[in-house]
Amino acid sequence: MKTILLIFGLVFAGLPFLKADDPKAGYHGMAGPSGGRLLVEMEPHVEFFVTDTKKVEIRFVGLANIVMPPGEQEVRVIIGEGDKAATLTFTRTGDKLVSDQPVPAGSDLPVVVQIYAKAGAKPMTESFKLNLTLCPAGK
């Protein structure tokens, strides 16, 4: 019986290392450099951050969570539902893109982020719920 328990213990102890070759494995649940949501399905990774003024900041993030200046990327963010949905446009400001308008009113909003590597390219898309009750703007 002790042998079986020892085998199970060794197998379960090794489980965290099974996906060590997955480059995204270390980013799961990790916040971006400003504390925002890190979108890891995109390369480079993208940080989505809502400021105290309820504007969205987009940063491109490389290895070790280091911010990379935006290149030719174009960003489109659709936030909200139905007739209250807004399409945010962005202006380059230093090492980030800042939305020209604030996030629409509400606390649990669907978000679709589309990143175009360059004009006319097929977008990389990620969607999620933005819960400003659990994670207030700027926090």
C-alpha positions as CSV (number, residue, x, y, z in Angstrom):
1,M,0.0,0.0,0.0
2,K,2.9,2.4,0.8
3,T,4.4,1.7,-2.6
4,I,1.1,2.7,-4.4
5,L,0.9,5.9,-2.3
6,L,4.6,6.7,-3.1
7,I,3.9,6.2,-6.8
8,F,0.8,8.4,-6.8
9,G,2.8,11.1,-4.8
10,L,5.6,11.1,-7.3
11,V,3.2,11.3,-10.3
12,F,1.3,14.2,-8.8
13,A,4.5,16.0,-7.7
14,G,5.6,15.9,-11.4
15,L,2.3,17.3,-12.9
16,P,3.3,21.0,-12.7
17,F,6.3,20.3,-14.9
18,L,4.4,18.5,-17.7
19,K,3.7,21.7,-19.6
20,A,7.1,23.3,-19.0
21,D,7.8,23.5,-22.7
22,D,4.7,25.6,-23.2
23,P,5.9,29.3,-23.5
24,K,2.6,30.6,-22.3
25,A,2.5,28.4,-19.2
26,G,4.3,31.0,-17.0
27,Y,1.9,33.8,-18.0
28,H,-1.3,32.1,-16.8
29,G,-3.0,34.6,-14.4
30,M,-0.1,37.0,-14.6
31,A,-0.8,40.7,-14.7
32,G,0.9,43.0,-17.1
33,P,3.5,45.6,-16.2
34,S,0.8,48.1,-15.2
35,G,-1.3,45.5,-13.4
36,G,-3.7,45.1,-16.2
37,R,-5.0,42.0,-17.9
38,L,-2.4,40.2,-20.0
39,L,-3.7,38.7,-23.2
40,V,-1.2,35.9,-23.9
41,E,-2.9,34.4,-27.0
42,M,-1.4,37.3,-29.0
43,E,2.3,37.8,-30.0
44,P,3.7,40.0,-28.6
45,H,1.4,39.7,-25.6
46,V,-0.9,42.6,-25.0
47,E,-1.8,44.3,-21.7
48,F,-5.3,45.7,-21.4
49,F,-5.5,48.3,-18.6
50,V,-8.3,50.6,-17.6
51,T,-7.1,53.9,-16.0
52,D,-8.7,56.0,-13.2
53,T,-10.3,58.1,-15.9
54,K,-11.8,54.9,-17.4
55,K,-9.7,55.1,-20.6
56,V,-8.1,51.9,-21.9
57,E,-4.3,51.6,-22.3
58,I,-2.9,49.0,-24.5
59,R,0.8,48.0,-24.1
60,F,2.7,45.4,-26.1
61,V,4.7,43.1,-23.8
62,G,7.7,41.0,-24.6
63,L,9.6,38.4,-22.5
64,A,10.0,39.1,-18.8
65,N,6.9,41.4,-18.9
66,I,8.9,44.2,-20.6
67,V,6.9,46.8,-22.5
68,M,7.7,47.1,-26.2
69,P,6.8,50.3,-28.1
70,P,4.0,49.9,-30.5
71,G,5.0,49.4,-34.1
72,E,2.6,49.3,-37.1
73,Q,-0.1,47.6,-35.0
74,E,-3.7,48.9,-35.2
75,V,-6.0,48.2,-32.3
76,R,-9.8,48.0,-32.2
77,V,-11.7,47.4,-28.9
78,I,-15.4,46.9,-28.9
79,I,-16.8,47.1,-25.3
80,G,-20.4,46.9,-24.0
81,E,-23.5,45.3,-25.3
82,G,-26.2,46.2,-27.9
83,D,-26.9,49.9,-28.5
84,K,-24.6,50.8,-25.5
85,A,-21.5,49.1,-27.1
86,A,-18.7,51.4,-28.1
87,T,-15.8,51.0,-30.5
88,L,-12.7,52.6,-29.0
89,T,-10.1,54.3,-31.1
90,F,-6.6,54.8,-29.9
91,T,-3.8,57.3,-30.0
92,R,-0.1,56.4,-29.6
93,T,1.3,58.0,-26.4
94,G,4.9,57.0,-25.6
95,D,5.2,53.3,-25.2
96,K,1.4,52.6,-25.2
97,L,-1.9,53.2,-27.0
98,V,-4.5,55.2,-25.1
99,S,-8.2,55.2,-26.0
100,D,-9.7,58.4,-27.2
101,Q,-12.9,57.9,-25.3
102,P,-13.6,56.3,-21.9
103,V,-15.2,52.9,-21.2
104,P,-19.0,53.0,-21.4
105,A,-21.0,53.0,-18.2
106,G,-21.4,49.6,-16.6
107,S,-19.5,47.2,-14.4
108,D,-19.6,43.8,-16.2
109,L,-18.9,44.5,-19.8
110,P,-18.1,42.2,-22.7
111,V,-14.9,43.2,-24.5
112,V,-13.5,42.2,-27.9
113,V,-9.9,43.2,-28.6
114,Q,-8.7,43.0,-32.2
115,I,-5.0,43.6,-32.9
116,Y,-4.0,44.1,-36.6
117,A,-0.2,43.6,-37.1
118,K,-0.5,46.2,-39.9
119,A,-3.2,47.9,-41.9
120,G,-5.2,45.3,-43.9
121,A,-3.9,42.3,-42.0
122,K,-6.1,39.6,-40.5
123,P,-6.8,40.5,-36.8
124,M,-5.8,38.5,-33.8
125,T,-8.9,38.6,-31.6
126,E,-9.5,37.9,-27.9
127,S,-12.7,38.4,-25.9
128,F,-13.4,38.5,-22.2
129,K,-15.7,40.1,-19.6
130,L,-14.4,43.3,-17.9
131,N,-15.7,43.3,-14.4
132,L,-15.0,46.8,-12.9
133,T,-16.7,45.8,-9.6
134,L,-14.1,43.2,-8.8
135,C,-11.2,45.1,-10.5
136,P,-12.0,48.8,-10.3
137,A,-10.4,51.1,-12.9
138,G,-6.8,51.9,-12.1
139,K,-6.4,49.0,-9.7
